Amino acid sequence: MDIAELVSLIAATLTTGLMAGLFFAFDVAVMPALKRSPDPVFIAVMQRINVVIVNGLFLLGFLGAPVCTGLALALHIASGGGAATAPLTGALVAYLLALGVTGGVNIPLNNALDRAGPVERLTDPAAVRRGFEARWVPANRWRTLLCTLALGCLAWALVQR
């Protein structure tokens, strides 16, 4: 059980780190670059990103993080608990909150952007962009913060273990 607990904790840390890094990359590189782009370019790129990002590797990190964290927590508690219980719980809660932001804000906005249709058919691309960007960017910052918090908690759990 000790090996399974350690492996699940390492897997949780790696997958959560990958997700924190992905969201951080959007915060510091992708969205600032697109901010300087014309509305049709912004919309077309985000529509394409929203399609290509849903792939096996993304889903492995996105869904693997809470599964591995939950497993690490369950195995830790089953082996008697201890000092790592609090940071493991914090990591799971923070990541689940990030999932809530994603499901409650980012995914609906992605879907609305997709439903807007091809950029060349939009009558008011500026309005479409404003409706998306004004909410998506702050929500992504929250995801970044929450995933980074979860990552920090997992690092703390590794130290405690």
C-alpha positions in Angstrom: 0.0 0.0 0.0 2.9 2.3 0.7 4.2 2.1 -2.9 0.6 2.7 -4.3 0.2 5.7 -2.1 3.5 7.2 -3.2 2.9 6.4 -6.9 -0.6 8.0 -6.7 0.8 11.1 -4.9 3.5 11.5 -7.6 1.0 11.0 -10.4 -1.3 13.6 -8.7 1.6 16.0 -8.5 2.6 15.6 -12.1 -0.8 15.8 -13.6 -1.8 18.8 -11.5 1.5 20.5 -12.4 0.8 19.9 -16.1 -2.7 21.5 -15.7 -1.4 24.4 -13.7 1.3 24.9 -16.3 -1.2 24.8 -19.2 -3.5 27.3 -17.6 -0.5 29.5 -16.7 0.7 29.4 -20.3 -2.7 30.7 -21.4 -2.5 33.5 -18.8 1.0 34.7 -19.7 1.4 33.8 -23.4 -1.6 32.7 -25.4 -4.2 35.2 -24.3 -1.8 38.2 -24.2 -0.7 37.3 -27.7 -4.2 37.0 -28.9 -5.2 40.2 -27.2 -3.1 42.0 -29.8 -4.8 40.2 -32.6 -7.8 41.4 -34.7 -11.2 40.1 -33.6 -11.5 37.6 -36.5 -8.1 36.1 -35.7 -8.8 35.9 -32.0 -12.1 34.1 -32.6 -10.7 31.7 -35.2 -7.7 30.7 -33.1 -9.8 30.2 -29.9 -12.3 28.2 -31.9 -9.5 25.9 -33.2 -7.9 25.6 -29.8 -11.2 24.6 -28.2 -11.4 21.7 -30.7 -7.8 20.4 -30.7 -7.3 20.6 -26.9 -9.9 17.9 -26.3 -7.6 15.0 -26.8 -6.3 12.0 -24.9 -3.3 13.7 -23.4 -5.2 16.7 -22.2 -7.9 14.5 -20.7 -5.3 12.3 -19.0 -4.0 15.4 -17.1 -7.3 17.2 -16.7 -9.2 14.2 -15.3 -6.2 12.3 -14.0 -5.3 15.0 -11.6 -8.4 14.7 -9.4 -8.5 10.9 -9.7 -4.9 10.5 -8.7 -5.3 13.1 -5.9 -8.4 11.4 -4.6 -6.7 8.0 -4.7 -3.6 9.4 -2.9 -5.9 10.8 -0.2 -7.9 7.6 0.1 -4.8 5.5 0.4 -3.2 7.9 2.8 -6.2 7.8 5.1 -6.4 4.0 4.8 -2.8 3.7 5.9 -3.5 5.7 9.1 -3.6 9.3 7.9 -1.1 11.7 9.3 0.5 15.0 8.4 -0.2 14.7 4.6 -4.0 14.5 5.1 -4.5 18.2 5.3 -2.5 19.1 2.2 -4.0 16.2 0.2 -7.5 17.4 1.1 -6.6 21.0 0.2 -5.2 19.8 -3.1 -8.3 17.9 -3.9 -10.6 20.7 -2.9 -8.6 23.3 -4.9 -8.6 21.2 -8.0 -12.3 20.4 -7.8 -12.9 24.1 -7.5 -10.9 24.6 -10.7 -13.0 21.9 -12.4 -16.1 23.9 -11.2 -14.7 27.1 -12.8 -14.0 25.1 -16.0 -17.4 23.5 -16.2 -19.3 26.6 -15.0 -17.5 29.3 -17.0 -14.9 28.2 -19.5 -16.6 25.3 -21.2 -19.9 27.1 -21.7 -18.0 30.1 -23.2 -16.1 27.8 -25.4 -19.3 26.2 -26.6 -20.9 29.6 -27.2 -17.9 30.6 -29.2 -18.3 27.5 -31.3 -22.0 28.1 -31.8 -21.3 31.6 -33.1 -20.2 29.8 -36.3 -17.3 30.5 -38.7 -15.6 33.8 -38.2 -16.2 34.8 -41.8 -19.9 34.6 -41.3 -20.1 36.8 -38.1 -21.8 40.1 -38.5 -20.2 41.5 -35.4 -17.0 39.7 -34.4 -16.1 42.4 -31.9 -19.2 41.6 -29.9 -18.6 37.9 -30.1 -15.0 38.4 -28.9 -16.1 40.7 -26.0 -18.7 38.3 -24.8 -16.1 35.5 -24.7 -12.9 37.2 -23.7 -14.3 39.4 -20.9 -15.3 36.3 -18.9 -13.0 33.6 -20.1 -9.7 35.3 -19.2 -10.6 36.0 -15.6 -12.0 32.5 -15.2 -8.8 31.1 -16.6 -6.8 33.1 -14.0 -8.9 31.5 -11.3 -8.2 28.0 -12.7 -4.5 28.9 -12.8 -4.5 30.1 -9.2 -6.5 27.0 -8.0 -4.4 24.5 -9.8 -1.2 26.2 -8.6 -2.6 26.1 -5.0 -3.4 22.4 -5.5 0.1 21.8 -6.8 1.6 23.5 -3.8 -0.5 21.4 -1.5 0.7 18.2 -3.3 4.3 19.3 -2.9 3.6 19.9 0.8 2.1 16.4 1.0 5.2 14.9 -0.6 7.4 16.7 2.0 5.1 15.6 4.8 5.1 12.0 3.6 
